[in-house]
Each structure stands twice: as C-alpha cells, then as structure tokens.
Amino acid sequence: MFPRSAEKSLQSGYIMIRSIQLLVAVACVSWGTVSAEEGVVAVDQLEKAVFRRVPGPAGKGSCLTTGKGGSWNSQYVGSPTVVFDDGKYWMWYVGGHQTDDAAYPYKVIEQIGGATSLDGLTWKPLNNGKPVLSLGPEGSADDRGLAHPYVLKVGDRFFMWYGAIDGRSAKDLGLTPQHVRIEQTCLASSRDGVHWKRENEGRPVMPLGKPGSVDSIQVTGMHILKVNRSGGNIFRMWYGAYNGDHTLAVAESNDGLKWKRTHGGKPITGLQGGAQGQLGPSVHFDGKRYFMLYCGDVGGQWKTYSAVSDDGFHFRQLNSGRPVLGTPQKGNFDTAGVGKNHSVHASQMIFAKGRIRTWYTGEESRPAHHQRIGLMEAILSAKPTQ
C-alpha cells in the first residue's frame, strides 16, 4: 500500500459509517455455497464425489475463452467466481493481456470482466464485453491490476473481494523472491453486477502481513463464508498467503471490512503441495463440517485436490491424495504441462439437479499457453439418513 497522510476525523467517521452500513446489510443474510435447489448438501455427500469435465462451446472444451488479439483479455481468462441468482448464473473473472510497460508486474495488465448464463456452459458477456472493474486511479491500491475476484450476493447487492495490484514487488519491501508482485485484498460492491463501487475508499481491507508472516507478499485468492458460532455470525475467509511459499490461511471478520487472522496466522494443515504449496480455495460448509477444493503444486503442475475438516483449519485429504480431475483428452484447453496450470482456482460450488458444479481455469500446453475457463461437475450421492 502506498504511504498516505493521516486520515482526517471526517474521513474516519465516514469509514465507520460505511462499515456499519455494510454490517447491517449482511447481518440478516446467511450464505455459504450457492444452491440452485432446496436443502443443505452434507459434506458426507461430497467426500466420494467423482468429477468430470463438461465440454463447453467456447473452443477446446472450454465454456469461456480469450478475447480477440489486442483486447483486454486476449492472453487469458481465469479465476472464475460464480453466483446463481434470479434463475441464472453470474460469473466474474480475470482477463489479462500483455504490455511492454514494465510498470505493470510481469508486463501483464489484469482486469475483471463478467458474464451471465442460463445453463452454465454458454455465457453472454456483461458490459458489452468490456471489463466491469478496471484499473484504479493512479496511486491507488489497484492502479496496476486486479486479480482473483470472489463475489457474494447479499440482499440486493453483489460484494466482490479481489486481489489489488499496485505495481510493487517483493523487492520493494526487501523480501524475496524479488520479482513477485504484491497483492492485497480490496472490496467493491454493485447492485447490477456491472457498475462497481470501491469500498473502504479503495484501500485494502486485508493488507499484507508483517515481515516473516505467511502473507508478507500476497493476500489474495479468497473464499468467504458466513458461519454461525457462539456469540453470533462471523465471516470466515480462506485465502492464498504468499511469503516465498504458497499456503492457505484463515481470517475472520464481523463486517467484511475489518479482518483478523486466526490460528496465530499459521497456514492450514493437512493439504497437498510440493515446492510451491497451495492456493485457490473453494469451501462448502454444511453446518458441521467443511469440504474444500484447492490447488496444489504436485509434480510441477498446479491441479485441484479435495479435503475435509471438522474445524475449517485442520484438513484431511480425500481421493487418496489424487487430483479431482484426471488427464484431459488431447487438444483440450487444460492440457497444461510442467510448471503450468492444469486445473486451478475452482469457483464456488453450486448444487443443481443432484449435481455439484464448479468452474475452473485451465492452461493449454502449446504456446502461447492461453488460459480458459471450463466446467467440471459430479453427481451427488444420496443424503445420509439421520
């Protein structure tokens, strides 16, 4: 975050009012995994879920592909977040294109787009195909990019937490690896899913951790649930933490604005992960237990794995530690390769017609290694008898 002068009392008062308004807006709304049908899906039903790819119409088996050459999303689309509302699916995602301007980390400009669908496979772009949330003003927390969105529908508004990129790298903080970009979590809200307002005056709601912490370089790629516990409801965030290693950590908040790291800021236990670790969580809570999809770096490829937990922090691997998706057929959009994204950043899980559905990012093995978004789903087993 760029240095700022001390806040005036009037500004502090405004922030407090906005915080209260957000708290009131969400206090009476409970959410978790999005459902297109009645009833809570038990974690027991998910433990043996067998996922398969659902071929989409956008090319190479994807359901959302890159834009034309020179467009804002010409290099890749990914990190989908999906909400089922008013009889249709809403998706927000990251689009990226290359630039020669070294002021943008990795010489890539990332922004957030949106689309809607009636069946989850054929998508119609929002905002005439242009980004719905673009770069912030110069000197802001997201003036060099926006990544890893997560959206919830709360009352009559959508809330989006996302990774804000301000152009700094670990080198600027005296940390390593020096080239890795800084990402912090910001929040925006919208009534129509197209026009967004940055909350907290555009400042991060979840800034970097202190040097030596698990999230001293990045706090991003989150999944948020509202859970009940003694004393009331709280928001619980599972997020991607980076300090040279990718891990997943947990934070909690009463209002979605002010977050406190839990478990002493330590990483989640019991997950797969090789040299790089884990990122991109997607969590379902049935009121008692947690089911998580997440990305693990195993064998030099990022793939999606599954795990369960009684407390949301100590997890146990499922599927004998194997990825939830098998090898794709030749020519599919997610053929990937060593060091690439095979199947990552699964969206919220949506339950419909006896199935669990989630959208994910995949990367093709051939240059220019375009990334696209696809759908995977599994048939739900029968709900266990009480």
Backbone hydrogen bonds, N-H to C=O, Kabsch-Sander energy under -0.5 kcal/mol:
donor,donor_aa,acceptor,acceptor_aa,energy
12,S,8,K,-2.3
13,G,9,S,-2.3
14,Y,10,L,-2.1
15,I,11,Q,-2.4
16,M,12,S,-2.1
17,I,13,G,-2.3
18,R,14,Y,-2.7
19,S,15,I,-2.4
20,I,16,M,-2.2
21,Q,17,I,-2.7
22,L,18,R,-2.5
23,L,19,S,-2.2
24,V,20,I,-2.6
25,A,21,Q,-2.2
26,V,22,L,-1.6
27,A,23,L,-1.6
28,C,24,V,-0.6
29,V,26,V,-1.6
36,A,351,F,-2.7
45,Q,42,A,-1.3
46,L,42,A,-0.6
46,L,43,V,-1.3
47,E,43,V,-1.4
49,A,46,L,-1.8
51,F,49,A,-0.6
51,F,324,V,-0.5
52,R,377,E,-2.2
54,V,375,L,-2.8
56,G,61,G,-1.1
58,A,62,S,-2.5
62,S,59,G,-2.0
63,C,373,I,-2.8
64,L,373,I,-1.7
67,G,73,N,-1.9
71,S,68,K,-2.3
74,S,71,S,-1.5
75,Q,96,G,-2.3
76,Y,96,G,-1.4
77,V,371,Q,-2.0
78,G,94,V,-2.1
81,T,92,W,-2.2
83,V,90,W,-2.6
85,D,83,V,-0.7
85,D,88,K,-2.7
88,K,85,D,-1.4
89,Y,117,S,-3.2
90,W,83,V,-3.0
91,M,115,A,-3.1
92,W,81,T,-2.2
93,Y,113,G,-2.0
94,V,78,G,-3.0
95,G,111,Q,-2.8
96,G,76,Y,-2.2
97,H,109,I,-1.5
99,T,107,K,-2.3
102,A,100,D,-0.7
104,Y,101,D,-1.7
107,K,104,Y,-2.6
108,V,105,P,-1.4
109,I,97,H,-2.7
110,E,108,V,-0.6
111,Q,95,G,-2.3
112,I,133,L,-2.1
113,G,93,Y,-2.6
115,A,91,M,-2.4
116,T,124,K,-2.3
117,S,89,Y,-2.1
123,W,121,L,-0.6
124,K,116,T,-3.2
126,L,114,G,-2.8
129,G,126,L,-1.7
130,K,127,N,-2.1
132,V,112,I,-2.3
133,L,112,I,-1.9
136,G,142,D,-2.0
140,S,137,P,-2.2
143,D,140,S,-1.1
144,R,165,I,-2.3
145,G,142,D,-0.6
145,G,165,I,-0.6
146,L,110,E,-1.8
147,A,163,G,-2.6
150,Y,161,W,-2.2
152,L,159,F,-2.3
154,V,152,L,-0.6
154,V,157,R,-3.8
155,G,153,K,-0.5
157,R,154,V,-2.0
158,F,190,S,-3.8
159,F,152,L,-3.1
160,M,188,A,-3.2
161,W,150,Y,-2.6
161,W,159,F,-0.5
162,Y,186,C,-2.1
163,G,147,A,-3.7
164,A,162,Y,-0.6
164,A,184,Q,-4.1
165,I,145,G,-2.5
166,D,164,A,-0.5
170,A,180,V,-2.3
171,K,178,Q,-2.0
172,D,169,S,-1.3
173,L,169,S,-0.5
173,L,170,A,-1.3
174,G,171,K,-1.4
175,L,170,A,-2.8
180,V,177,P,-1.2
182,I,168,R,-2.3
183,E,217,I,-1.4
184,Q,164,A,-1.7
185,T,206,M,-2.0
186,C,162,Y,-2.7
186,C,184,Q,-0.5
188,A,160,M,-2.5
189,S,197,K,-2.4
190,S,158,F,-2.3
196,W,132,V,-0.5
196,W,194,V,-0.6
197,K,189,S,-3.0
199,E,187,L,-2.9
202,G,199,E,-1.9
203,R,200,N,-2.1
205,V,185,T,-2.4
206,M,185,T,-1.9
209,G,215,D,-2.5
213,S,210,K,-2.5
216,S,213,S,-0.9
217,I,242,Y,-2.3
218,Q,242,Y,-1.6
219,V,183,E,-2.1
220,T,240,G,-2.2
223,H,238,W,-2.3
225,L,236,R,-2.4
226,K,31,W,-1.5
227,V,225,L,-0.6
227,V,234,I,-2.6
229,R,232,G,-1.9
232,G,229,R,-2.4
234,I,227,V,-2.4
235,F,253,S,-3.3
236,R,225,L,-3.3
237,M,251,A,-3.3
238,W,223,H,-2.7
239,Y,237,M,-0.5
239,Y,249,A,-2.3
240,G,220,T,-3.1
241,A,239,Y,-0.6
241,A,247,T,-3.0
242,Y,218,Q,-1.7
243,N,245,D,-1.2
246,H,276,Q,-2.6
247,T,241,A,-2.6
247,T,245,D,-0.5
249,A,239,Y,-2.2
251,A,237,M,-2.3
252,E,260,K,-2.6
253,S,235,F,-2.0
254,N,258,K,-0.5
259,W,205,V,-0.7
259,W,257,L,-0.6
260,K,252,E,-2.7
262,T,250,V,-2.4
265,G,262,T,-2.2
266,K,263,H,-1.7
268,I,248,L,-3.2
269,T,313,F,-1.7
274,G,297,D,-3.5
278,Q,246,H,-1.6
279,L,295,C,-1.8
282,S,293,L,-2.3
284,H,291,F,-2.9
286,D,289,R,-1.9
290,Y,309,S,-3.1
291,F,284,H,-2.8
292,M,307,A,-3.0
293,L,282,S,-2.8
294,Y,305,Y,-2.1
295,C,279,L,-3.1
296,G,303,K,-2.9
297,D,277,G,-2.3
298,V,296,G,-1.0
298,V,301,Q,-2.0
301,Q,298,V,-1.0
302,W,340,K,-2.0
303,K,296,G,-2.1
303,K,301,Q,-0.7
305,Y,294,Y,-3.2
307,A,292,M,-1.9
308,V,316,R,-2.3
309,S,290,Y,-2.0
310,D,314,H,-0.6
315,F,269,T,-2.1
315,F,313,F,-0.8
316,R,308,V,-2.7
318,L,306,S,-2.3
321,G,318,L,-2.0
322,R,319,N,-2.2
324,V,304,T,-2.6
332,N,329,Q,-2.0
333,F,60,K,-2.8
335,T,332,N,-1.1
336,A,363,E,-2.9
339,G,300,G,-4.7
340,K,337,G,-2.2
342,H,302,W,-1.7
342,H,340,K,-0.9
343,S,302,W,-1.5
344,V,361,T,-2.6
346,A,280,G,-0.5
347,S,359,W,-2.7
350,I,357,R,-2.7
351,F,34,V,-1.2
352,A,350,I,-0.5
352,A,355,R,-1.9
355,R,352,A,-1.2
356,I,378,A,-2.8
357,R,350,I,-2.8
358,T,376,M,-2.4
360,Y,374,G,-2.4
361,T,344,V,-3.0
362,G,372,R,-2.4
363,E,341,N,-1.8
364,E,370,H,-2.1
369,H,366,R,-2.5
371,Q,75,Q,-0.8
372,R,362,G,-2.4
373,I,64,L,-2.5
374,G,360,Y,-2.5
375,L,54,V,-0.6
376,M,358,T,-2.6
377,E,52,R,-2.1
378,A,356,I,-2.0
380,L,354,G,-2.9
381,S,45,Q,-1.0
